Amino acid sequence: MAIPQHADPREALIDELLAIAPEEERLVVLDADVSRTSRTRRFRNAFPGRFYDLGVAEQNLFGVAAGLAAAGRIPVAVTFAVFASMRAAEQVRTSICYPRLSVKIIGGYAGLSNGKDGATHQSLEDIAIMRSFANLTVMVPSDAVLTRKMIRAAVAHPGPVYMRLEYEDTPIIYPDTFGFAIGRGYIVREGSHVTVVSYGLALARVLAAADLLAGEGIAVEVLDMPTIKPLDEGLLLESARKTGVILTVEDHSIIGGLGSAVCECLVEAGLRPRFRRLGIRDVFTESGNSDALREKYGVGKNSIVGAIRDLLAEGRQ
């Protein structure tokens, strides 16, 4: 079957869970009364005895998921990222991560993909929170193909996983034959002048910016870091030594997310490239069109292009 040029990651997630379920009888899916938005009702319709809707009660959702995991099941618990990381933070930390239970947490509508619902529902702090929890793997797919590969890897992984999911149609970046591995980063585009590190839907905007700058003779190296914890430090350091200029781009607060993780890695390795982070800066965002909000808050394509030009101009001064 031909891969569409654009696809919705949440549909890809359910497609793969439906493919895994006959192979893995321990798999169950839990939802917090968002099955229409999350598309988990498709799993419910196919496997009604392996689906649990816990209602608008995220703390209970993860408590039940922990109990199912302790009883030998592999629960995939789905809700909005803002509620998974904040309302149920204690249950995730203490009931799931502390005993290292095999719960797979899907944080949907992450970042600015939930433009219409405003600051209360736009999860811009979830990676910072989740990557601070011991034993928890943190991952973000950048397209529908990677979403399918990632959830399959997550179900097979023996410990807890947080998978951040943005609910928007996104360009297909990876071929269907692509082999994903937890903890690996990927060079999506090779370049020599600047390294841009990103993940999730922001990666497509980075690639669009790189295409534009190529016309100016600027060779942008683009790294996708779908696993934020553990970070592929080897790949990052190799590219940093190659270009000497690093820009991180993410639909997340600049505090505690990928930008912070990259900075920690560079400093601990004793590297001092020219460095800048693009993320949401110390503000609560507002309701609006998702792409318009990205431009307003400095993570859209135009902001990426401007940041790269500025970094390279600093090197010439």
Secondary structure, 3 states (H helix, E strand, C coil): CCCCCEECHHHHHHHHHHHHCCCCCCEEEEECCCHHHHCCHHHHHHCHHHEEECCCCHHHHHHHHHHHHHCCCEEEEEEEHHHHHHHCHHHHHHHHHCCCCCCEEEEECEHHHHHHHCCCCCECCHHHHHCCCCCCEEECCCCHHHHHHHHHHHHHCCCCEEEECCCCCEECCCCCCCCCCCCCCEEEECCCCEEEEECCCHHHHHHHHHHHHHCCCCCEEEEECCEEECCCHHHHHHHHHHHCEEEEEEEEECCCCHHHHHHHHHHHCCCCCEEEEEEECCCCCCCCCHHHHHHHCCCCHHHHHHHHHHHHHHHHC
